[in-house]
Amino acid sequence: MPYAQSPLSPVRRRAARVLAVTGAAALLLAGCGSSNSGDSANSANSANSSGSGNSANKRTVKDATGKAVEVPAEPERIVTLTQEDLDAVLALGVKPVGITNGQGLNEPPAYLKDRVQGVPVVGNLLQPVMDKVIAAKPDLILAGDMQDEQMLRQLREITPATLVTMAPTDDWKLAFRGIGNAVNKLDQANKVIDDYQAKATEAGADLGRNKGAAVSIVRWNPTGPSWMEKKQFAGGVALDMGLTRPTAQDKDGNAHSPALSLEKLSEIDGDWLFLSTLTDDGKAALKDVQSKPAYQELNAVKNNRTVTVDGSVWSTRGGPLAADVVIGDFGKALSAS
């Protein structure tokens, strides 16, 4: 999962143009055994110069761009540059030594905050401060969907074990398996996904009269609302729970619609309306429109079936811990009615 088509950060817009739509993160699953010959030894020595540990035990994996990268067989000092990378390693029981702030935030995502107490923040989402990364002494850097080649070169000078972990069209399960492979925990990653699938199915079956309801999933931007396509992270969780989408939102894909005008506000209607924001400007825009007739005439609004959810969870590309939050949000709202 990618982020919204509008608005997107410049880095993510570049990512969407550069990477192929074939789900390149699947290549991460092609890990192979230790490699200790010539070039590998040089890579290991470079890694050791930044304090990244023993070079004797390495594996080679392919990252989401198809690049072969030598990584520690058992990485001990992982730095994550996106919320999705952080979610993934925490779900695998690994605490990183450096993280970035959440999307649109100046702090870690609220749903992960308790899990990363005391972990140094090395910058904002996909915008690491190199001195802080160096201070973390990583032996593995998980760089999300970063496509800033200059920045990647700088990161690889800190440790050659720097991985682009996702392509714009990868869903969170594919990217999560790739990250699981990169940290040598693929079996555990597969179990996490199996457990998620079972939980989503059970939660969807327990929704009573709202089982299979048409849920509208919307992020409110300063320029207006954007609904999420079916394979965007939260939309995918809805499908896994057996929920449906309103006719206007019944579109395959993993992005957001363009921001809608008041004249098209009916596109966000549904049996239920789940609303998120990411910025204070977005919150202000939502508050302003809630007094307008076009909003008040939505069936979900008239039936008191609107739910405000955390945009830093629902509007991201997701991971197993975020998916657990979304399942809980759906369950709390729909099973109570």
C-alpha positions in Angstrom: 0.0 0.0 0.0 0.4 3.3 -1.5 -0.4 6.6 0.2 -2.9 8.9 -1.3 -2.7 10.0 -4.9 -3.3 13.5 -3.6 -1.7 14.9 -1.6 1.6 13.0 -1.8 5.0 14.0 -0.6 7.5 14.6 -3.4 9.5 11.5 -2.4 6.4 9.3 -2.7 5.4 10.8 -6.0 8.8 9.9 -7.3 8.4 6.4 -5.9 5.1 5.9 -7.7 6.7 6.9 -11.0 9.9 4.9 -10.6 8.9 1.5 -9.3 7.1 -1.0 -11.5 3.6 -2.1 -10.7 4.5 -5.8 -10.4 4.9 -5.9 -6.7 8.6 -5.8 -6.6 8.8 -6.5 -2.8 8.1 -10.1 -3.6 11.7 -10.3 -4.6 12.6 -9.9 -1.0 11.4 -13.4 -0.5 14.4 -14.7 -2.5 16.8 -14.7 0.3 19.8 -17.0 0.1 22.4 -18.3 2.5 25.6 -16.8 3.9 28.1 -15.3 1.5 31.7 -14.6 2.5 33.6 -14.2 -0.7 35.5 -11.2 -2.0 32.9 -8.5 -2.6 30.9 -9.7 0.4 33.8 -9.3 2.7 34.3 -5.7 1.4 30.7 -4.9 2.2 31.0 -6.4 5.6 34.1 -4.4 6.4 32.3 -1.2 5.3 29.4 -2.1 7.6 31.8 -2.8 10.5 33.3 0.7 10.1 29.9 2.1 11.3 29.8 -0.2 14.3 27.4 -2.7 12.7 28.8 -5.9 14.1 30.3 -9.3 13.1 30.7 -9.7 9.3 31.2 -13.5 9.3 27.5 -14.4 9.1 25.7 -12.8 6.1 22.7 -13.5 3.9 21.8 -12.0 0.6 18.3 -10.8 -0.2 16.8 -8.8 -3.0 15.0 -5.6 -2.0 11.8 -4.2 -3.5 13.7 -2.8 -6.5 15.4 -6.1 -7.3 18.7 -5.0 -5.9 20.7 -7.8 -4.2 21.7 -6.7 -0.7 23.9 -8.5 1.8 22.4 -8.3 5.3 23.4 -9.7 8.7 22.0 -13.2 9.2 20.8 -12.0 12.6 20.6 -8.2 12.5 20.9 -6.6 16.0 20.7 -2.9 15.3 17.9 -2.0 13.0 16.9 1.5 12.0 13.4 1.9 10.4 12.6 4.9 8.2 8.9 4.5 7.8 6.0 3.6 10.1 5.3 0.5 8.1 8.9 -0.8 8.6 8.5 0.0 12.3 5.2 -1.8 12.6 6.6 -4.8 10.9 9.7 -5.3 13.1 7.7 -4.7 16.3 5.2 -7.3 15.1 8.1 -9.7 14.8 9.3 -9.0 18.3 12.3 -6.8 17.3 12.9 -3.5 18.9 14.8 -1.1 16.6 17.6 1.2 17.6 16.4 4.2 15.6 13.0 5.2 14.1 11.4 8.1 12.3 8.3 10.1 13.2 4.9 9.0 11.9 3.3 10.4 8.7 2.4 14.0 9.2 3.6 13.8 12.8 6.4 15.2 14.9 6.4 12.1 17.1 6.1 8.3 16.6 2.6 7.1 15.7 0.3 7.0 18.7 -0.6 3.3 18.3 3.1 2.3 18.5 4.3 4.9 21.0 4.3 2.7 24.0 6.4 0.1 22.2 9.2 2.5 21.3 9.7 4.3 24.5 13.4 5.3 24.7 14.2 4.5 21.1 15.9 7.5 19.4 14.1 9.3 16.7 16.5 9.8 13.7 14.3 12.1 11.6 10.9 12.4 10.0 9.2 9.9 7.6 11.7 9.1 4.9 13.8 12.1 5.9 16.5 10.8 8.2 19.1 13.1 9.8 22.3 11.3 8.8 24.3 12.2 12.0 21.5 10.6 14.0 21.4 7.5 11.9 25.2 7.2 12.3 24.9 7.6 16.0 22.4 4.6 16.1 25.2 2.4 14.6 22.8 0.3 12.5 23.6 -3.0 11.0 20.4 -2.9 8.9 18.4 0.0 7.6 14.8 -0.5 6.4 14.1 2.4 4.0 10.5 1.8 3.1 9.7 3.0 -0.5 12.5 5.6 -0.6 13.6 6.5 -4.1 15.9 9.4 -3.3 19.1 7.9 -4.8 21.3 10.5 -3.2 19.9 9.7 0.2 20.1 6.0 -0.4 23.8 6.4 -1.2 24.4 8.2 2.0 22.6 5.5 4.0 24.6 2.8 2.3 27.8 4.5 3.3 26.6 4.1 6.9 25.8 0.5 6.2 25.5 -1.3 2.9 22.7 -3.3 4.4 20.1 -0.7 3.4 16.9 -2.1 1.9 14.1 -0.5 0.0 11.3 -2.6 1.5 8.2 -1.8 -0.6 7.0 -0.8 -4.0 4.0 1.6 -4.4 1.6 -1.2 -5.4 2.7 -3.7 -2.7 0.0 -4.5 -0.2 1.1 -4.6 3.4 1.2 -8.4 3.6 3.6 -8.7 0.7 5.9 -6.0 2.2 5.7 -7.5 5.6 6.8 -10.9 4.4 9.7 -9.2 2.6 10.7 -7.5 5.8 10.3 -10.7 7.7 12.7 -12.4 5.3 15.2 -9.5 5.5 15.4 -9.9 9.3 15.5 -13.7 8.9 12.0 -14.2 10.5 10.0 -15.2 7.4 8.3 -18.2 9.1 7.3 -16.0 12.0 6.0 -13.4 9.5 3.8 -16.0 7.8 2.4 -17.0 11.1 1.6 -13.4 12.0 -0.3 -13.1 8.7 -2.2 -16.3 9.2 -3.2 -15.2 12.7 -4.4 -11.8 11.3 -6.5 -13.6 8.6 -8.1 -15.8 11.2 -8.8 -12.7 13.4 -10.3 -10.7 10.6 -12.6 -13.5 9.5 -13.8 -14.1 13.0 -14.3 -10.4 13.7 -16.3 -10.0 10.5 -18.5 -12.9 11.3 -19.3 -11.3 14.7 -20.8 -8.1 13.4 -24.4 -9.2 13.7 -26.8 -7.2 11.5 -23.8 -5.1 10.2 -22.1 -8.2 8.8 -21.2 -7.3 5.2 -22.1 -3.7 5.6 -21.0 -1.1 3.0 -18.3 0.9 4.7 -17.1 4.2 3.4 -13.4 4.9 4.2 -12.4 8.5 3.9 -9.5 10.7 4.6 -10.3 14.4 5.0 -7.6 16.6 3.5 -7.4 20.4 3.6 -8.7 20.4 0.0 -11.6 18.0 0.7 -12.3 14.3 1.3 -10.7 11.4 -0.6 -12.1 7.9 -0.4 -9.8 4.9 -0.3 -9.8 2.2 -3.0 -10.6 -1.4 -2.0 -7.0 -2.6 -1.8 -5.6 0.4 0.1 -4.7 -0.8 3.5 -7.8 -0.1 5.5 -9.9 -1.1 2.5 -8.1 -4.4 2.4 -8.8 -5.0 6.1 -12.5 -4.3 5.4 -12.5 -6.9 2.6 -10.8 -9.5 4.8 -13.6 -9.0 7.4 -16.2 -9.6 4.7 -17.3 -6.0 4.6 -18.3 -4.3 1.3 -17.8 -0.8 -0.1 -20.3 1.7 -1.5 -20.9 1.5 -5.2 -18.9 4.7 -5.9 -15.9 3.2 -3.9 -16.0 -0.3 -5.4 -12.8 0.2 -7.2 -9.7 -2.1 -7.2 -6.5 -0.3 -6.4 -4.5 0.8 -3.4 -4.6 4.6 -3.5 -7.1 7.4 -2.7 -9.5 9.2 -5.0 -8.7 12.8 -5.8 -10.1 15.3 -3.3 -13.8 15.7 -3.8 -15.8 18.9 -4.1 -19.1 19.4 -2.2 -21.0 18.6 -5.4 -19.5 15.1 -5.3 -19.8 14.5 -1.6 -22.4 11.7 -2.1 -19.4 9.5 -3.2 -18.4 9.2 0.5 -21.8 8.0 1.7 -22.4 4.4 2.8 -24.0 2.3 5.5 -21.2 3.5 7.7 -18.7 6.4 7.2 -15.2 6.1 8.7 -13.4 9.4 8.7 -9.8 10.2 9.4 -7.5 13.2 9.1 -3.7 13.6 9.3 -3.1 17.3 9.8 -4.7 20.2 11.8 -5.7 21.7 8.4 -7.5 18.5 7.6 -9.3 18.6 10.9 -10.3 22.2 10.4 -11.7 21.4 6.9 -13.7 18.5 8.2 -15.2 20.6 11.0 -16.1 23.4 8.6 -18.0 21.0 6.2 -19.9 19.3 8.9 -22.2 22.2 9.2 -23.1 22.3 5.5 -26.2 20.7 4.0 -24.3 18.5 1.6 -22.6 16.7 4.5 -25.7 16.7 6.8 -27.8 15.0 4.0 -25.5 12.0 3.8 -27.4 8.8 4.9 -24.6 7.8 7.2 -24.7 11.2 8.9 -28.5 11.2 9.2 -28.4 7.7 10.7 -25.6 8.6 13.2 -23.3 6.1 11.6 -20.1 8.2 11.3 -17.0 7.2 13.1 -13.8 9.2 13.5 -10.6 7.1 13.3 -6.9 7.7 13.6 -5.5 8.8 10.2 -2.0 7.8 11.2 -3.2 4.2 11.2 -6.0 4.1 8.6 -4.3 6.3 5.9 -1.0 4.5 5.9 0.3 1.5 3.9 -0.2 -0.5 7.0 1.3 -3.4 8.9 0.0 -6.2 11.2 -0.2 -4.0 14.3 -2.1 -1.3 12.4 -4.3 -3.9 10.9 -5.2 -5.1 14.4 -6.2 -1.5 15.3 -8.4 -1.3 12.2 -10.1 -4.6 13.0 -10.8 -3.3 16.5 -12.2 0.0 15.2 -14.5 -1.7 12.8 -15.6 -4.2 15.5 -16.3 -1.6 18.1 -18.4 0.5 15.8 -20.3 -2.1 13.9 -21.0 -4.7 16.7 -22.3 -2.0 19.0 -25.2 -1.1 16.6 
